[in-house]
């Protein structure tokens, strides 16, 4: 039996043998099983043996994830059976147009599940984080801030929407861009910076995923060849950290080409790349 999990199922979740120490799914169970989040479980004889869920973003996107199965029952395609139904549940939601899942390149079992349920590989990037990027500065002048909403939207349309390029909507959560992804209030809260030549754009925005982040979006490969780019990121990071009065990290979704261009002593933590799978309605 597969059904949504409720707070009464938490003891059964804790009883699963997943091999995961300090499982965040248990720690934040209430949050990820309510609101825009749904958590489903596969039961055998009233025992919870597999878990998976979905989260809705920007009303039109759903991200699958939180897959884990009881080690004592693995090898029975439990995750495939469960996530196939979770995918169906996602597309039943009235406004959902695209469903995806993000898993690390080293997680081969999860990739097999996603392919089995019909999701195709869409994008790959590093979720790079750092506390200080001053070592990458090259003496350039910080870029000019763009305040006009219509100009911001033109940049988004040119770089992301027209080509449905993947946009890092939040840390860990990139999606193929569309007009529906961006509303004026949201765009107004993001910082847009344009280089002096007017041909490069940097977007910075605030996020929280266990830590406070300044998420920096730079959709060009020449990350080391743009005077003032890292000065702009460093200044935006300093301003956000001062505003929050808490330790604040920098997050960037880097392509493999961008990551390979970084110097040997770069400040980023680069775990296994994230692979985005998905399909449209």
N, C-alpha and C positions, 0 to 999 in steps of 0.2 A: 504493500500500500504506500502511495505517495500522497502527502498532504502538507499544507503550510504548518510550520511549527508555531507553538504558542509558549507563553512563559511556563506553562505546566510541563513542557518538554525539556526544560533546562537540565533537570537531573539525568535524563536519558542521554542528553548531549555530553554531559560530564562523564558518563559511564562508558562512552566510546573509547576504544584504544586506537588512537590515530598516530601516536608517536610524535605529536606536536607539543612541545613544552610551552607553557604560557600561551595557549591558543587565544588569539584576539577574538575569535568568534564567540568564545565563552565569555570573555571579559565585556564585550559590548553587545551581548545578545539582544538586550531590549531595544537598542537603537537599530540594529540591522534586521530586525524582524517586524518593523512597524514603519508607518509613513511611506516614503518613497522606496523603502527596502522591504523585500520579502525573502523569507528563508524557508526552504522546503526540506522535508526529510523522507527517506525511504525506510520503511519499517518491515522487519521480518519477525513474525510472532510477537508483535508489540515491542520489539527491540529496535532502536534506532541504529541503522548500520551505514547510512550514507547521507550526506548533507550537501546542499548547494543553494544558491540564492541569486537574486537579481536586485539591481538598484536602478531607478529611473533618473535620468539627467535631462535637464532642459525640456521636459515634457515628452520629447519625441525619441529619446534614445534610452536603451536599456543595456546594462552591462551585467553579464553573468559572472559568477565567481563563488568564492568561499567553498570550493569543492574539497571535501575530505571524506574518507571512508574508514570504517573500522578495519584494522589490519587483519582481524580474524576472518573477514569476509571478502577480502580482496581477491581478484581473479575471476569475479563473477559478473563483470561489466555493470556493477551497481551504479557507478558515477555516470556511465553512458545512459543507462535507463532513466536515472533521475534527471540529468541535465537535458535530456531530450524533452522531457515533460516541462521542465522549467522554461526551455526555449518556447514551447507552445504557449505556456502561460504568459510569457512576455509579449508575444505577438497578439494575444487576446486583448491586451490593454488597448483602449480605443485610439490613442494618439501615437503609439509607437510606430516608427518608420524604419528603425535600424536597431539590430541587436548584435552586441559584440562580446568578446571576452579577451582579457589581457593575461598572458602567462609568460613566465620567463623562458628564455631559449633553452636553458638546461632542464626544464621540466617536461621531459618527453612524454610521460604518461598523460599529463593534462592536455598536451597537444593532440595526442591520439583521440582523447575523448571529444575534443572540440571538432576535429575533422569528422569523426563518426557521426556527430549530430548535424553535420552539414554546414559548419562555419568554415570560411576560407581565410587564409592568411592575407592580411591587408597591409600591415605596416610593422616595422621593427625599429626600436630606438632604445637608447640607454636612459634610464631615470637617474640622471647625474645630480649629486647633491654636494654642497660645500658650505663651509662657514665663512670663508674669506676668499675672494677672487682677486685681491690686489696684486698678486704675483703675475697676473695676466694683463695688467694695465700697460699701455704703451705710450703714455704721455699725451694722449689725445684729449680733446675738450668734450665734456658730456654733451649728449645730443639734445636738441630742442624738443620740448614737450608739445605734442599735438593735442589741443583741447576740443576742437570742433567735432561734434558727433558725426556729422555727415562725412567729414574727411576720414574719421576713424572707420566708418562703415565702408567707405570706398577702398581703403587698404585691406580690410577683411575680405571684401568681395574679390579684389584683384588677386590676393595671395592664397586664399583658402576656398571661398565659396564657389567661384566660377569653375574650379577644377575639382571640387569636392576633396581637396587635400585634407590630410589628417590634421586636426587642430587639438593641441593639448588643453582640453577644457578645464581639467583639474590635474593635480599631481596624481599619477597612476591612471588617469582616465582620459585618453585621447579618443576622438571620434571624427569620422568624415564630416567636414564642415557643410553647413547649410544655413539658409537665411533664418530658419527657425531656432538655430542655436544661439543667436545673439539678439538680445533686446536692448533698447536704448539705455535703460537704467543700469544694466550690467556693463555695457560699453563705457558709460560715463564713469564708472568706478574703476576701470582699468586704466593704467598709464600707457600712453603711446608715445614713443620717441622716434624721431626721424633724423637721419644723419644729414650733414650739410649739403651733400649732393642730391638729397631727396630720393635716393634709390634703395635705401635700406630702412627697415622698420624693426623696432624692438618693442615688445609688449611686456609689461610687468603687472602682476596682480598678487593679491594676498590669498594664501591658502593655509589650511591646517590639516595635517595627517599625522597625528601623534605629536609632531613638532610644528612650530610656526614656520611657514615658508614664504619667501618671495619667489614666486614662479616667474621665470623669465622665458619668453618665447621669441626666438630669433630664427625665422624660417629660411635661412640662407646658409650655404656651406662654408663661406669664408669667415669663420668665427675669429680668426687671428689676424685678419687683414683689414679690419675696419677700425681706424683711429677713433677712440672715444667710446667704443662699444662697452668695454669692460669697466671703464670709468663710470659710464651711465648705470650699469648694473650695480656696481659697488655703491654708488651714491643712493640709488633707489633702495638697496638693501639696508644701508645705514639709516635712512629716513624711516623705513618700516620698523626696524629694530628699536629705534628711538620712540616711535609711536606706541609700540606694543610693550616696551620696557621688559622684554623677555628675549631669551636667546632665539635668534631667527636664522634659519638655514636658507640657502639659495638652491632652487631646483630648476634644472633645465632638461628638457627632452632632447637628447643629442642623437643625430643620425650616426651610423657607423663611420661615415666620412668625417663628420665633425669631431667625433671622439678620437679618431686616428690622427687628426691634425693637432691635437693638444700636445704641448711639450711633455717631456718625460716626467718632469717634476710638477705636473699640474695639480691643482688643489681638490679635484673632484673625486668622490667615491663613485666608482663605476661597477656596480654589480652586473650579473648576467643580464643581457638586453631583454627588453620586454617585447613580446610578439603579440600584435593585435589581430584577432580573428573576428569575422563578422559576416552578416548578410542583411540585405534590405528586405522590406516587406514585399 
